[in-house]
Amino acid sequence: MADTTEQPIDFDKEMVGTIDVPEQDQLDLDKLTAWFEANVEGYSGPITYSKFKGGQSNPTYRVDTPGTSYVLRRQPFGKLLPSAHAVDREYKAMTGLFPTGFPVPRTYGLCEDPEVLGSKFFVMSMADGRSLWNGSLPGVSAADRREIYNDMIDTMADMHTKKPDEIGLGNFGKPVDYCARQISRWTKQYKLSETEHQPKMERLIEWLPETIPPQHESSVVHGDYRLDNMIFHKTENRVIAVLDWELSTLGDPIADFSYLMLNWFQPADGRAGLLGLDLAELGIPTVQEAVDRYVDRTGYPVPPMDWYFAYNLFRLAGIMQGIKKRVIDGTASSAHAKQMSDRVTPLIERAYGFAIDAGMPA
């Protein structure tokens, strides 16, 4: 397998916080104010706004009023791939989960009229807490690290055990054949944004649909559940908000859980990866400890995960290829999009390696 280790990046400094809104991402404040007045309960202006640094999929803004701060997420301007940048899915998932006590922001409204801001957008409450990007959690005690990871696992388990029909999300997606649908979707998205021929990606596209493990359960799945898509309490080691629900649907909780567990096998490069770290010294649960905790809380069996790792890396490669195409087209939202787009080939290499480990003939 190719060496995919990258130079460490201090993502905590580089991607947390806000910046002045670049000219290409500016919003019509008169139209936005009118929409707030008509749709946001308790709104009292005037509005000022800035743009969050992190992320490169859906541009995200901090909207401040004299009494309250909100978060606005919109689709990128310009031509979009089919079903990509699904801010309406994010809105629906959080709107369903919020009344259950699950840690998500409160939603205030969804606007599907592009005449307002040029694309779909929604507004939610702002979670005031800690944003963590580095999986090693520098500057945190071993005991606190363990509590943070345990709560991250428990929060996912709680999401996976909620009954979609009971929380208004029974029609949020098809409950069966999740991995088959995802492989088909990301194959199409990859092909639509393909910029160069990748023989190993073609092999994965052939092999993955033929070898899908059986799906034993169906639940709400997040699709991108990782450390930096959460906000943690300022002083307590617990999740207060799970963010970025663009890829959420109904599906296989094991595919979702294995995506989180993939971090234990990703290089420690300043992001969520943990490979090569001394987990015992750091206080971070081992793979087996994490799996055992998830199984104890859900009752769901977790099989060997090599196939799921190959599948998730394939899926990530498809997502990153879309970002790469937007970088080439000049429509990527984040300053870090170019760096993220460079990960396409390394992701394919690692997916191919896990597929070989899972039994794919070389």
Secondary structure by P-SEA (a helix, b strand, c coil): cccccccccccccccccccccccccccaaaaaaaaaaacccccccccccccccccccbbbbbbbcccbbbbbbbccccccccccccaaaaaaaaaaacccccccccccccccccccccccbbbbbbbcbbbbcccccccccaaaaaaaaaaaaaaaaaaaacccccccccccccccaaaaaaaaaaaaaaaaacccccaaaaaaaaccccccccccccccccccccccccccccccccccccccccccccccaaaaaaaaacccccccccccccccccccccccccaaaaaaaaaaaccccccccaaaaaaaaaaaaaaaaaaaaaaaaccccccaaaaaaaaaaaaaaaaaaaaaaacccc
